[in-house]
Amino acid sequence: MTTPSTYTEFEATLPQDNPPADWPETLKSLWHQAKGNWEASHDIAQDIHGKMGSLIHAHLHRDEGDDWNAGYWYHQAGRTFPTISLKEELREIVEEVLSGLK
């Protein structure tokens, strides 16, 4: 399967049992989060180094309710703690990852 180019295309893959194997780890992690599988998403995110990995990690800890840990990871990502909903933030991160793949 090809990598989606839009958030709508990303959402269309969510009925599947697993993300496509050829997707980048960032997108796989976000796919699991979108499916509600925090653990699978976190397992992948822990091994993604750099600012995007830190941003995904921050989002996950924010979702978990661990604002202190989330704050640490937002700082590592060079971002401020967001005021938008988790759903909006997830969409923004997915769109950022997709735009970086073009």
N, C-alpha and C positions, 0 to 999 in steps of 0.2 A: 504494500500500500504506500502511496506517496504521502509525503508530509503535507499536512493541511496548510493552506495559505491564509485562511481567515479563522476567526473564532467560531463562526458558524460551522465551518468544516470540521474543526476540532470537536465541537459538541456532537456532531453527527457520528463520531466514532465511539461515543460513550456507551452505546448499547453492547459493544463488543466485550468479550471476557477479558481481554488483555490489550494493552497498547501495541501497535505494530513494532516489531523487533528492530526495524531499521530507523526508528525515531531517535533523536538525540535524548540523552538522559534527562535533560531539563524538561523536555516535553513529556516524557514518560512519567516523571515525578508529578508534574502538574495534572496529568491525566488521572493518576491514582487519587490525587486530592479531589479532583472534580467528581470522581466516582464515590467519594466518601471513605476511601481507604487511607487514612492518615498514616498508619504504620508503614505500608508499602511506599507511600510517597516520601516519608521521612528516611526510610532505609536508603532510598536512591539519593535524596538530597544531601545526606551526610557525606557522600563521596563526590559531590560536585563542588569543585574549588573555584574560587573567584567570586566576583560580586553577584552574579546571577544565582549561584548556589547559595550564597548568604541571604539573598532576597527571598528565595523559595523557603529556605530554612526559617527565616523570620516570619513569613506568612503562616507556616505550619505551627510555630509556637504561639503566634497570635490566635490562631484557630483553637489551639489547645487551651487557651486562657492563661498562658504563662507570659504575661506582659513583660516581666523583667528579662527573661531569656529572649523573647521576641525583640525587645529593645536593643539588646546586645547585637543580635544578628542584623537588625536594620542599620545599626551603626557600622557594622562590618561591610554592609552593602553600600554604604554612603547615602543612605536614605533616612528620612524622618518617619516616625511612627505615623501610619496613615489614619485618616479620620473617615474614610469611606468604608462601606460594608465589606465583609470578607469576600462575598460573591463578586462585587465590583473589583476588588483588588485582584482576585484570581483571574478575572477576565483581562485586566490590564497587564498582568505578568505574562499570561499566555500570549497576548498580542505582542508584547515586547519580545518574547522569545521568537515568535513567528516572524516578526519584522527583521530580526537579526539573522534569520536563515535565508532571506531573499538575496 
